[in-house]
Amino acid sequence: MTAVTQRSRLQLEPIVTGAAVAALVVLIVLPLGFLLWGSVANDSGFTLGYFVRALSQRLYLQALTNSLILGCWTALLSVAIGVPLAWVVSRTDLPGKSFVRLTASMAYLSPPFLIAIAYVNLFSPNAGLVNAFVRDVLGYPALTFNVFSMAGLVLVTVPHTFPFVYILAVGALQSVDASYEESAQILGAGTLRTAFAITLPLVAPAILSGTLIAFVNAIALFGSQAIIGMPGRVFTLPTRIYALFTYPPQYGLASALSLIFVAITVTALYLQRAYLAKRSYVTLGGKGVRPRLVELGGLRWLLLGFCILVFVVTILLPYATLVAVSFSKSWGLAFWQNLTLANYRFVLFDYDVTQRAILNSLFLAAAAASIAVAIGAIVAWIDLRTTMIGRRFLDYVSLVPLGLPGIVMAVALIQFWLAMPVALYGTLTILLLAYVARYIPLGVRSAGASLRQIDRSLEESARILGASWGFTMREITLPLIRPGLFAGWMLVFVPAIQELSASILLFSSSSITLAVAIYNLHETGHLEPVAALALLNMAIIGAAILLASRLGRARHGVQEGVTS
């Protein structure tokens, strides 16, 4: 190795790794440190008064209780929906499995606050179409459903959370050794008994992980809780934290409530790990047995009906409602008699916020995805390819935001940057920092999964032959993990472009995002333009995903052509 190459490697490697470490410190460690300090400090010094207020005053205790109730019911229903869907897709001869996969994918991609807006149009007490039909046409006012309630809040949250349980359960069901199930069936166990006695216990870790994710996501969503909960006075921790930022803002109390939020997440994670640690879920044998699909017989039509019902409730009904509302002059029973394109003209040309919000959202999502994946790749490389002291701790720090709701991350960033001499509040920069901090874990995990599949001897051979660290990363490591990095980019881009929980506290008129624009328009009571803007939002998400997927396939094809 030449002296020039050696100097290049020594110069570039510490700069890049040092920059990644510094980014984690600035994005995660320091904001959380200021959040903690802000919760125990005031003008007089150290105090626990904020926590005393948060844990003693009735309005905050009720918000805490409501959040826990929402999380528990949502997690329970997510399991009740996600596990059966995963089982029929991976282990049965159910027809139309692609339809079930499409339902789960669309449910995951649909912004929760848009589902909430759709159900408000259907089930609001006075103007909801279903309620008006049941009350005024059928004459059964007792059968109306008030969406502005805890039941309504659960109804609009479950479509967003059950895909987490479904995805993890499908992966577990497809990898578990199927010989146990076949043995049970040989011994005379029926289909349902085998599923409940053998299959479900074997995939319990995946189900519990999905349940935890569903719980954490349910209590963290701001948009649906504000749209459904606040009109019905069902206040939760996110909506109470949001209310503390009305003038004058109460940063200390908001920090204390945010840390209570974090404590709930940490406790849930601890209970999950403690439960799983007491049990063994290892299947014997070095290789799994490809499962024989269960023949459902007449049961297939009942399960197919269940899958169709899930699709109707989570996808068809909300989107059909948004389409109908967006083309109507006035939403009601006779909406088809006053169809119009005026709502789309308004949001596209007359509503001056729309174009600015679209550009801001696209920029923030693309930039956040790129930065999060870049930092994630370096952090994963440090963890898996170096012996640097503290690399495990660095990996742990990068995963901390997984348990932090967006509104908590926003409060932490506000506390930190208000103490800095740089004025970032209300700018696109602080929104970008929030997005990157929230979604770094996705970048780290995507890059780490790809790096684990690459034999490090390929990189070591290049280094032995004199290649610099930068050359090795650019020509060998990054091309090999490019598919994983692209998957991570997509995993960040999709939630970032519809992010509302953090944006609602950090935006200004110049940095407004599309999700915030929809929420603000909804707050003014313009139902029809809101529906048009909501569908425009989904069209942008779909187009961006389609374009990115085609670019990813094209690059992958070029890469395969070069390597062959």
N, C-alpha and C positions, 0 to 999 in steps of 0.2 A: 504494500500500500504506500503510495507516494506521500510526501509530507504535505503537499497541497490538498490531497484528498482527505488526509487525516485532519487537517485544520478545518476543512469544510464541514466534515462530520461533527467535529467537536463544537463548531460554532452554531450550526443550524439545529442540531438535536436539542441542546439545552434551551435555546430560544423558543422553539415550538412547544416543548413540554412545559417550560416555565410559563408561557403564555396561557396554556390550557389550565394550569394550576391557578394562576392569577384570575382567570375568568371565573372559575368555580368559586373562588374566594369572594370576588366582587358580586357575582350573581346570586349566590346562595348563602355563604357563611356570614358575611357582613350584614346583609339585610335581616337575616334571622337573629343575629346578635342584637341589632338595633331594635327589632321587634320585642325581644325578651327584655331589653333594658327599658324600652318605652312602657312596658307593662308594670314595672316595679319602681319607676322613678317619676318624680314631679318636680316642681320648682323648689320644693323644700328638701328634696333628697330621696332616700329610699322609702318606699311605701308599698303596702299590700292592699291599699284601699281600692284599687281598681278590681282586683280579684274578689274582694269582699263584696263589692257592688254587683259584680257579675254573677256571683254565686248566692246572693241573698235577695236581690230585688226580684219581684214576681215576674216582671215582663221579660227578664233575661232567663230566669229559670223555666218559664213557660216556653220560650224560644228553644232552649236546650231540650226540653221534653218533646216538643214538636219535631225537632230535627231527629231525635232518636226514634220516635214513632215512625216518621217517614222512612228513615233508613231501614228499620227492621221489616216493615211491611213490604217495602220495595225489594229488599233482598230476598224475602220469602217468596214473593210472587215471581221474581226473576228466576229463582230455582225451579218453581213450579212450571214455568214456561220453557226455560232454556234447556233443562235436563231432558225432558221428553223429546224436544226437537232434536237435540244432539243424538239421543238414542235411536230415534227412527231413521236419522240420516246415516249413521255409521253402522248400525247393526241389524237393520230390517230390510224387507223387500218393498217398503213403501214406495208407491209411484210418485213421480214429481219431486225428487229430492233437490233438483236444481232450483225449484220454486222455493223450497224451504231455505236454502242457502241464500237466495236472493232476498228473501224476507229479512233474514238476520243482517245481511250486509246493508240493506237500505235503512233498517232501523238504526244501525250504528252510525250511518252517515247523516241521518236526519238530526238537525239541531233541536235539542229538547224544547227550547223556547218557542220554536215554530209549531211543534206539536201542541204545546200549551195554547198558543193563539188559535189554532184550528179548533180545539175542543171548547174554547170560550165561545166561538161562533156557533157551536152546536148545542152547548149545555149551559150557557149563562141563564140565570133565572128568568129574565124578561125577554131578551132578544134571541136566545138560542133557538136554532131552527127545530131541533128535536123537541125541546121543551114546548115551543109554541105549537108544534103539530099535536103533541100529546094533550096539551091543555086546551087549545082552541078548536082543533078539528075532532079529535077523539073524545074530548070532554072528560079526561081523567087527570085533573091537576095533581092528584096525590101521587101519580107515577112519574112526575118530573124529577129530574136530577140536578142538583146544584153543584156545578163544577167548582165553585169557590168554597172548597171544603178540604178537609184532610183526605177524604176519599178521592176527590178530584185531583188533588196533588199527587197521590199515588198513581192514579190512572195515567197521568201525562208523563210520569217519571219512568215507569216500568218499560215502555218502549225503548228507552235509551239504555237501560241497564241490563235487560235480559240477554243481549248479544254477548256480554262479557262472560256470563255463565255458559252460554251455548258454545262459544269459541273454545274455551278451556276444556269443557266436557268432551267436545268432539275430538280434540287432540288426544285426550287421555283414553277415550274409548277406542281410538284407532291404533294406539300403541300398546295397550294392555294385552297380556297373554290370554287368549280366548279358550285355552284348554280347560280352564276351570268351568266355564259356562257349558262347554260341550260335555264335560263329565257330569255336571248336574242334570243336563237334559237326558243323558244316557241312563241315569239313575231314576228317571221318571219325573223330574221337576218340570213344571209348566213354564211357559214363556214369561209370564209376569212374575212368578216366584223366582225364577232364575235372575231376572233383571233386578229385583229388589234384594234378594239374598246374596247374590254373587257379584253382579256387575257394579251396582251402585257403591258397595263398600270398597271395591278395588279402585274406583275413580274418585273416592271421597276427597283426597287432597286437592284435585283440580276443581271439584265442586265448591269446596270451602274457599279456595282462592278466588273463584268467580263470585262467590257470595260476598266476600270481603270487598272486592272491587266494586260490586254493585252497591253495597252499603255506603262506601266512601264517596262514590260518585253521586249517589242520591242525595246525601246531606250537603254536598258541595255545590250543587247546581243553584245558581242565582236566578237566572231568567225565568224558569218555570215557577220557582217559589215566589218570585215577585209578581208575575202575571196572574197566578192562581191564588196564592196564599194571601197576599196583602189585601186585595178587595174583600176576601172573606175573613180577614183578621186572623189568619192562621200564620203567625209570625214564626220564623225560624232563625237560626244563628246567622246565616248569610244576609237575610233582610234586616235584621237588627244591626249588624255591623255596617251595612250600607246606610242605614238611617243615622248612624253616629257621625257621618261625614257631611250632614247638613250643617249650615253655619249656626254657631261656631263648632268646628269639628272637635270631637273628643278622641284624640289619638290614643291616649292611655287606656281608656276603657275598650276601644276597638282592638288594641293590642292584646289585652287580657282575654277578650272573647275569642280572638284568633288563636291564642295559645290553648284555650280550652278545646277548640276545634282540633288542634294538633294532638292534644292528649287523647281525644276520642279515637283518632285514627291509630295512634301508637298502641292504645289499649286493645283495639280490635285486632291488630296485627299480632300482638303478644298472645292473646287468647287463642288465636288460630294456630300459632306455632306450638303453644303449650299442649293443645289438644292433639295435634298431629304427632308430636314427639312421643306420646305415650302409646302409639300404635304403629304397627308395621303394615306397609302396603306394598311390599316387594313381592313380585310374582316369581316363582321358581323357574329355573331353566334359562339357558343362554339366549334362546330365540323364541319369539312369540309364534303362536299358531294363527294363521289367517282365519278370521272368524267366518263361520258359515252363517249367511244371513238368515235371520229369523223369519219364518213364513207367518205372516200375520193373519192370513185368512180373512174372515169377515171383519176382524178388528181393524184392518187397514183403512176401511172407509170411515170409521169413527176417528182414527188418528189423523187421517187426511182432512176430515172436517175440522179437527182441532187446529191443524196447521193453517187452514184457510181462515178460520176465525182470528187467529193471531195476525195474519196478513191484513185482514179487513180492519181490525182495531188499530194496529200500529202503523199501517201504510195507506191502505186504500181510503179509509174514512177521513183521516186528516188531510191528505193531499187532494182528494176530491172536494173537500170543503174549501180549502184554500183556493183551488181553481175556480169554484163557483162564486166565492166571495169576490175574487179579484176581477171578475167580469160583470159584476152587478153594480148598478147605481146605488141601490139601497138594499142591504141584506135583510131577507125575510122570506116568508113562505112563497111569495110570488116573484122571487129574484129572477126567474127565467124570462119574465115579461119585460125586464128593463136591463138587458145586456148592453155592455158598453166596453170600449177600450180606453175610456178616459182615465181610469186608475193607472194604467201602464204609462200613458202619456204624462200623467202627473209625476209619477216617481222617476221617470227617465229624463224629463225635460224641465218640468216646472219646480220640482222639489230640489233646490240647489244643493242639498246635502248628498244626494245619491251618488253622483259621479265622484265626488271627493271621497266618500266612504268606500266605494268600490276600489278605487286606486289605492287608498290606504290599506284596506284589508288584503289585497293581492300582494302589495309590497311587504307588509308585515309577515304574512304567512310564508311567502317565498324566502324572505331574508331570515326569518326565525328558523325555518326548516334547514336552510343551508348552514347557518351558524351552529345550530344545535347538533347537526350531524358531523360537522367539522370538529367541534370540541369533543363530541362523543367518540369519534374515531381516535383522537389523540389519547383521551382518558382510557379507553379500552386497550390501546396499544401499551400504555404505561403499565396497566394492570397485568396484561398477559405476556408482554414481551420484555419487561425489565425487572430488575431486582431493587428498584428504588424504594427507599425506606418510606413507609406511609402510603404505599400504593393502594393497599386494601382500604385504608381510611378514605383515600381519595375516591375510590369507587363507591363507597358507602355515601359520601357526601353528594355525589352525583345522582344518587337515587332518592335522596331526601324529598325532593319536590313531588315524588309520586304520591306521598301522603299529605300534600299541602293543597287545599282548595285554592282556586284562582283568587278568590277575594282575600284569602290570608296572604298569598304572595303579593298582592297589591298593597295591602297594609304594610307589610314588611318593607317593600320598596319605597313607599311614601315616607316611612319613618327614617330610612337610611338616607335617601337623596335630599330630603328636606334639611338634613343636618350637614350636607355637603355644600361647598361654595358654588357648585354648578347647578344652574336652574334647569332641571329636566322635567319637572312636573307638568303634565298636560301636553308633552311633546310626543312625537312618534318614537323618539329614542327610548323613553321610559316604557312605552308599550312594547317595544322590541325587546328590551331587557326582561320584561315580565314574561313574554312569550318564550324566549330562549330559556330562561330559568325554569319555567314550568315543564318544558318538553325536552330538556337535556337527557332525562332518563331514557327516553325512547331512542335517542341517538346513540347513547352509550350501549344499550342492550342490543340494538341492531348491529352495530359495529362489532361488539364483543362476540355475538353469535357467529358472525362471518369469520372473524379472526380465529376462533376455536377450530374451524374447519380447514384451516390452511396449515400445512406442515411448515414449521418455522425453519426447517433446513433450507427451504427455497431462499429465504431472506439471508440466512447465515452464509449460504454459498456465494451470494452476490457480495456480501461484505468481505468474505475471504479473498474474492477476486479483485478487491480494490474499490468497489462501488461505495460511494458516500451514503450517509444515512438518508439524505434527501433524495438521491437517485434511486435508492432501494425502495423508499416509500412511493415515489412517483411512478416508477416503472414496474414494480413487482407487487407490493402490498396493496396499494389502492386499486389497481385494475382487478386484482383477484377478489377483493371484497366489495367491488362496485355494486353488484346486485343487492347486497345487504344494505349498503349505504343508501341506495335508491329506495329500498323498502322503508328504511328509517325516515328518509325525507318525506315520503308519502304519509307515514304515520304521524309526522309532526304537522305537515301542511294541512291535512283535513281538519283536525280539531282547532288549529290556529286560525283558520279563515272564518270559523264560526264562534270564536271565543268571545264570551260576554262577561263572565264572572270577574275577571281582573280588569277588563277594559272599562267597565262601568264606573270604576273609581279613578281611572288614570287618564281618561280621554279629555280633550278640549274640543272646541268647535273646529279647529284646524286638523286635529288628529282623530276625528271621529271615525269609527269603523262601521261596517255594514250591519253587524249585529246590534251595535248600540243605536244606529239610526232606526232600525226596525223597532227596537224597544221604546225609543223616545216617541216615535210616531204612534205606537200602540197606546202610550200613556196619554196622548192627546185625544184618543177616541176615534181615530180615522180607521175603521175596520177594513174598508175596501182597499185603500191604498196600502195598508199594512200587508194584506194578503198578496197583493201584486209584488211588493218589495220582497216578501218572504220567498215567493216562487222565483223571483229574479236571483235571490241569494242561492237557492238550491241549483238553479241553472248554471251559475258561475262555478259552484263547487263541482258539479258534474262535468262541466267542460274542462275545468282545470285538471281534474283527475284523469279524464280521457286523454287529454293532451300529454300529461306527464307519463301516463302508462305507455302511450305510443312512442314517446321519446325514449323511455326506458327500454322497450323492446327493440327499438332501432339500435340503440347503443350496444345492447347485449348481443344483437345479431352481428354488428360490426366487430365486437370483441371476439366472438366465436370464430368469425372469418379470419381475423388476424392470427389468433392462436392456432387455428388449424393449418 
